[in-house]
Amino acid sequence: MRPGRDYRAPEPGALLVSVLARDREAALAACPRLEAEFGPIDLCSFWLSFAHSRYYTAEMGAPLGRYIFFFVRPFPRAALVRAKHFTDRLESEYAVSGGRRINLDPGYLALEHLILASTKPVPHRPYLGEGIYADLTLVYECGEYVPLRWSYPDYASDYVRALCGAVRDKILRLRRQQVWR
């Protein structure tokens, strides 16, 4: 350790889990298990159409949609790998005949960015360990979350970015009350 350096963990983020499925009922069926692992859900997006990619169609069918759930408890950023391993196991539990019925993608929203966990290595995803990569999806600049050229279209939407802004405002409010730890 260098003299004078402080290597504290960063402030926690707000955990989110995206649940992609063919129907709302399948997506919502995962909620009790997610809440048992991560605590209560604080905020849920509208059902978002997932029509911009056919990546999951062969396995999961079509049409697809997603909910994005934000959780109440402050989330230690270093726990993202563990969260991704849990959601991958949960996907397997809900699978039918070897095909996933739901796709679960955890991430965290911090004041400065939105990070999603991924198992797919591509150039913009740094390796976190244990087979998991960090996908920098949105960055906070000039008073709003902005997408990057590789951001998924649904996360780049005005609606999701506004949702992230509302969660950020809540984090700031809780920080002022000294309860975001």
N, C-alpha and C positions, 0 to 999 in steps of 0.2 A: 504494500500500500504506500502510495506517495505521501510524504508529509503534508499535512494541511488539507488533504482531500477528504470529502465526506461522501461515502458510498451508500447513502440511504436509498431504499426502494422508492420509486416514484409514487405520487399520489394515486390512490385507486381510481379505476374507471367505473363506468356503469356497464355491467354485463348485458349483452344482448344475445339472443339466439334466434336465427332465422329458421323457420320451419317451412320447407317446400313440400307440397303434396298435390295430389289430384283434386282433393276436395277439402273443404273447411273442417269437416268432421275428423278426418284422418289427422290433419294438422293439430287440431285442438286436443285430440286423444293423448298427445305427448305431454300436455301441460302438467298433469299431476306428477309425472316422473321428473320433469324439469324443475318443478317447484320443490319437490322432495330433495333434490340435489342442490339447488341454487337459492332456495328461498322464494318468497312471494314475487309474482309478476306485478310490476308497477304500471306498465304502459304497454298497450298492444296496438300495432298498426291496423289499418284497414286491410282487408284481403286484397293482395296485390297480384294482378295478372302477371304471369311469367311467360310471355309470348315472344321475347326477344332472342331466345336460343332454343335449339332442339337437343341440346347436350344430354338431357335426362329423359327424353321422350321414349327411347327404346326400352329403357329399364322401368320407368315409372308411368308411362302413358301420357296422355294429353287430354284436355288442357291442364296446365299446372298453374298454381298460384302459391303465394306465400304470406305468412304472417311474420312480423318481426316483434319479438317480445323483449322488453327491457325489464330488468329485475331490480328490486328495491335495494338490496344490500350493496355497499361499496365492494368492488371486485378487485382483488390484488392482481395486477397485470401479469405477474409471473405465473399465475394459475391458469393461463390460457391453454397451455399444452394439456394439462389435466382435464380441463373442460372439454377440449376437442376429443380426447380419448373417451370420455364419458358419453358424449353425443354420438360418437361412432359406434360404441357398444349398443346404445339405445336404438340407433338405426337398424342394427342387425337384429335386435329383439323384435322389431316391428316388421321385418322383412317377410315376404311370402314367396315361397318357391325360389329362394335365392335372389329375388329382386326387391329393392327397397320400396316401401310405400311412402316413406318420408325421408327427406334429406335435411339434416340439422347442421347449421353452421354457426358456431359461437364466435363471439368477438367482444371487443370492449370499445366503448366510447370514452375518450379522454377529452380534456379541454382542448387539446391541440390536434387530435386526429381520431379517426375510426379505423380500427384494426380488426380484420377477420382472420380466423385460423383456417388453414388449408393443408391438405396433404399433397397438393400438386406443386411441384417445383417449377417455377418460371423466373426469369431474370429479376423481376421487381419484388420478389418474395424472399426476404432473408430467412435463413433456417433458424428455428428456435430450439430444436432438439426433439428426440424421440419421434422422428418422422413428421414433424409439424412445422409449417412455414407461416410467417406473418404476412398478410396481404394488407398493405397500406391502401385503404379504399377511399377515404376522404381526409382532407386536411383543413384545419380552421385558419382562414385568412380573411382579413378585412371584415370581420363581423359575421362570417357565415362559413359553413362547411362547404368546401368546393371539391368537385370530383377531379380525378386525374385521368389521363388518357386511357388507362386500363380499368377504370372503375366500372363495375357492373351497371348497366343502364337503370335498373330499378333503384339501386343505391344512389345513383346520380340524379334521380328525379327530384323535383322541387319538393314533393311531399315528404320523402324520406329525409332529405336534408333539413326540412323544417322540423320534422319530428326529432332529429338529432339536436337541433338548436334548442328545442323545448327541454330535452333531457339535460343539455349543457346548462341551461338557465337554472334548472333544479339543482344540479351539482353546485353551482355557484351560490345559490341560496343556502344550501345545506353547509357549505364551507363557511359562510358568514356566521351561521349558527353554531359552528364548530362541532358538527355532528357527522361530517363526511370524512371518515377515517377508515 
